[in-house]
Amino acid sequence: MVLNIPGGEFLTGSLDVISQSLTIPVLVILLVIVIISIITLGGIIAEYTSRKKVPIGTIRDLIYDINLSESIDGLKNIISKAKIPNSQKKVLIEIASAESLGVNSREALARKLFEFEEEKTMETLKKTDIITRIGPTLGLMGTLIPMGPGLAALGAGDINTLANSLTVAFNTTIVGIGSGALCYFIGKIRSSWYDRYLSDLDALIDSVLDYMDK
């Protein structure tokens, strides 16, 4: 529909060109999102099979063992033999090795190491969070963009063009919403894993610092 104002035909024509020019980029990005979603799904399956599950009892016993350690070397030995992820062992041993630092400096180091681990988990979650948000949005764009030519074709009696436009619209909707839902599910699972990982690490760091401050 052309606006009944001076320059209305130019404005509507420009908007039509802009919206239609977005068709290919939207479709390409949706295909990329699908590929990333499939790779992410494979990644979380591999992560689940290789993930070291640490019961709360293991963390409790390790805190007691740390507190009863007789020396720094004994502390490091207890940590190295603990049934916890290697990334946690690395952080704890680095803190235990900082006995030459003052209390405040040691706490600052521990806080920085913990923040680094937290940043790593957030970086992993960020990928799925982005797809969760933009997947449905791009799916909606891919739905609406072909509807313009499709409705115009319907007015002209061109059923084939209308059918092609509707096919593109439905396919992009399914792909966008499906990718977003899959990545939302993956993000929730990983978030629960990482929250537990960081909670355990925080407790163990406090235990090591408490021992070294004696």
C-alpha positions as a printed Julia matrix, in Angstrom:
214×3 Matrix{Float64}:
  0.0     0.0    0.0
  1.38    3.43  -0.97
  1.07    6.22   1.58
 -1.19    9.03   0.41
  1.41   11.69   1.15
  4.13   13.36  -0.92
  7.01   10.93  -1.21
  4.91    8.07   0.18
  5.67    5.82  -2.78
  9.41    6.37  -2.29
  9.21    5.63   1.46
  7.21    2.43   1.1
  9.37    1.31  -1.81
 12.54    1.9    0.21
 11.2    -0.07   3.17
 10.21   -2.9    0.85
 13.7    -3.03  -0.67
 15.3    -3.0    2.79
 13.07   -5.76   4.16
 13.5    -7.98   1.12
 17.26   -7.46   1.11
 17.34   -8.98   4.6
 15.95  -12.3    3.36
 19.27  -13.91   2.4
 21.19  -12.72   5.52
 18.41  -13.98   7.79
 18.34  -17.39   6.08
 22.15  -17.68   6.2
 22.29  -16.76   9.9
 19.53  -19.25  10.68
 21.5   -22.0    8.92
 24.59  -21.05  10.94
 22.51  -21.13  14.13
 21.26  -24.62  13.3
 24.82  -25.85  12.75
 26.01  -24.27  16.02
 23.04  -25.75  17.88
 23.81  -29.26  16.6
 27.5   -28.89  17.5
 26.53  -27.57  20.95
 24.22  -30.55  21.47
 27.07  -32.9   20.65
 29.32  -30.91  22.98
 27.01  -31.22  25.96
 26.61  -34.97  25.37
 30.41  -35.35  25.34
 30.68  -33.13  28.41
 28.11  -35.22  30.25
 29.93  -38.49  29.54
 33.33  -37.09  30.61
 32.11  -34.93  33.46
 33.36  -35.88  36.91
 30.38  -36.05  39.26
 31.38  -34.95  42.76
 28.99  -35.97  45.58
 28.47  -33.55  48.45
 30.05  -36.14  50.77
 33.32  -35.92  48.83
 33.44  -32.14  49.28
 32.61  -32.48  52.98
 35.33  -35.08  53.58
 37.86  -33.02  51.62
 37.15  -29.94  53.75
 37.79  -32.02  56.89
 41.0   -33.45  55.4
 42.22  -29.98  54.47
 41.55  -28.7   57.97
 43.43  -31.63  59.56
 46.43  -31.41  57.23
 49.77  -31.31  59.07
 51.73  -29.23  56.57
 51.47  -27.31  53.29
 53.02  -30.22  51.44
 50.48  -32.52  53.05
 47.75  -30.1   52.01
 48.92  -30.17  48.41
 49.07  -33.95  48.49
 45.51  -34.17  49.82
 44.27  -31.84  47.06
 46.12  -33.69  44.3
 44.61  -37.02  45.39
 41.08  -35.64  45.82
 38.33  -36.89  43.51
 37.51  -33.46  42.13
 37.97  -31.92  38.64
 41.55  -31.12  37.68
 40.66  -27.47  37.13
 39.65  -27.21  40.79
 42.83  -28.95  41.9
 44.92  -26.48  39.92
 43.27  -23.49  41.61
 43.54  -24.95  45.1
 47.19  -25.99  44.71
 48.09  -22.54  43.36
 46.52  -20.95  46.44
 48.27  -23.45  48.73
 51.57  -22.57  47.05
 51.13  -18.88  47.91
 52.25  -19.28  51.53
 54.83  -16.51  51.1
 52.07  -13.98  50.44
 50.33  -12.0   53.14
 46.76  -12.78  54.16
 45.21  -10.01  52.06
 47.33  -10.79  49.01
 46.51  -14.49  49.28
 42.81  -13.73  49.49
 43.11  -11.4   46.5
 44.81  -14.18  44.51
 42.12  -16.66  45.51
 39.39  -14.22  44.53
 41.01  -13.58  41.15
 41.41  -17.29  40.41
 37.78  -17.89  41.32
 36.65  -15.02  39.09
 38.66  -16.48  36.21
 36.89  -19.83  36.6
 33.58  -17.99  36.75
 34.38  -16.08  33.57
 35.17  -19.33  31.75
 31.79  -20.78  32.64
 30.0   -17.57  31.66
 31.79  -17.55  28.31
 30.53  -21.06  27.59
 26.97  -20.16  28.6
 27.03  -16.96  26.55
 26.93  -18.86  23.24
 23.69  -20.66  24.03
 22.19  -17.53  25.6
 22.73  -15.59  22.36
 21.05  -18.26  20.24
 18.19  -18.53  22.75
 17.48  -14.84  22.24
 18.15  -14.26  18.55
 16.9   -17.63  17.22
 13.16  -16.9   17.67
 13.7   -13.27  16.59
 15.31  -14.3   13.32
 12.63  -16.96  12.89
  9.97  -14.24  13.18
 11.82  -12.04  10.7
 12.08  -14.98   8.3
  8.34  -15.44   8.69
  7.3   -11.86   8.06
  9.7   -10.93   5.26
  8.3   -13.41   2.66
  4.72  -12.58   3.61
  4.88   -9.22   1.77
  5.55  -10.71  -1.67
  3.27  -13.61  -0.8
  0.29  -11.36  -0.08
  1.05   -9.32  -3.18
  1.09  -12.53  -5.21
 -2.23  -13.56  -3.67
 -3.77  -10.31  -4.85
 -2.46  -10.98  -8.34
 -3.73  -14.58  -8.28
 -0.22  -16.07  -8.32
 -0.74  -19.1   -6.06
  2.71  -20.6   -6.72
  4.54  -17.54  -5.41
  2.25  -17.45  -2.39
  2.93  -21.12  -1.68
  6.71  -20.61  -1.92
  6.54  -17.6    0.38
  4.51  -19.5    2.97
  6.94  -22.43   2.82
  9.89  -20.15   3.56
  7.92  -18.43   6.33
  7.0   -21.68   8.1
 10.47  -23.2    7.72
 12.23  -20.19   9.21
  9.78  -20.1   12.11
 10.4   -23.75  12.93
 14.17  -23.43  12.63
 14.35  -20.24  14.72
 12.11  -21.42  17.53
 13.56  -24.96  17.52
 17.16  -23.72  17.75
 16.23  -21.27  20.5
 14.42  -23.95  22.51
 17.28  -26.44  22.14
 19.9   -23.91  23.26
 17.69  -22.79  26.16
 17.51  -26.41  27.34
 21.28  -26.87  26.94
 21.96  -23.59  28.73
 19.81  -24.57  31.7
 21.58  -27.92  32.09
 25.03  -26.39  31.84
 24.08  -23.58  34.21
 23.13  -26.11  36.91
 26.42  -27.97  36.39
 28.53  -24.82  36.55
 26.67  -23.41  39.56
 27.48  -26.6   41.46
 31.09  -26.52  40.23
 31.6   -22.92  41.36
 29.83  -23.54  44.68
 32.14  -26.48  45.43
 35.2   -24.49  44.39
 34.21  -21.54  46.56
 33.8   -23.78  49.61
 37.15  -25.49  49.01
 38.96  -22.17  48.49
 37.57  -20.9   51.8
 38.75  -24.09  53.49
 42.3   -23.76  52.09
 42.49  -20.08  53.05
 41.21  -20.85  56.54
 43.9   -23.5   56.98
 46.68  -21.21  55.74
 45.56  -18.36  58.01
 46.04  -20.45  61.14
